Amino acid sequence: MKKLMMVSVVAVLGFAGEAAATPTGLRKILNMGCETDRNICWVDVSGAAVGPAGCSSTSLRFSPASTNGKSILSLLTGAFLAGKEVNFEVNTTTCFAEQPTFPVIGYINFI
């Protein structure tokens, strides 16, 4: 079942054409949420800051507007509530457009 879940997560959440991304390694989710007036969600993670030099942080951003974004929100909420760690692939070349001081999640996976 774990292997099926892993394959499903990668298949559903892999973004075609995504810019270069670097894995964070397994991280604990410390806090997460979404804004009600804009399509912006965040997840605060344990460990060292990640992302490009201009927006390196432990607070990662993504948009829940797309189907993939909704899937990420759902999966991260489940992981957060279950106390599971997540490996984030963070874009290494661009920052989150709507809040350019934060890195953007390319995709996630559970190990």
Phi, psi and omega in degrees: 000320179299318180296319179298317179297317181299313180297318180297316181298313181294318181295317182286323190259352178295121182268120178294136177076011180295142178294173181307137182225151179239135179287145178272345193080171183297131181230143173277137176276119182269327184197151174204159179182179179220149174280146181273341184254353178222160178276068181226126172237156180223159174219125177264129186238159177286166174094191183285157177297149179227165178109177179298158182306324183285348183211029180296133185195168170260005175251112185257149183241154172200162178258130177273009186291326182271169175300317179296321178296320176295321177296317178299315179302314180296313181293319179293322177299315178299315179296317179299311181293329179273354181073024181274150176270154184229143172263119179260138171258114186254132178303131183259358184243337180225157178262170180293121188303316184286336177220081190292003175267007181233147176284161182248140177284127174276310174196173182228161169205159179246142180245000000 
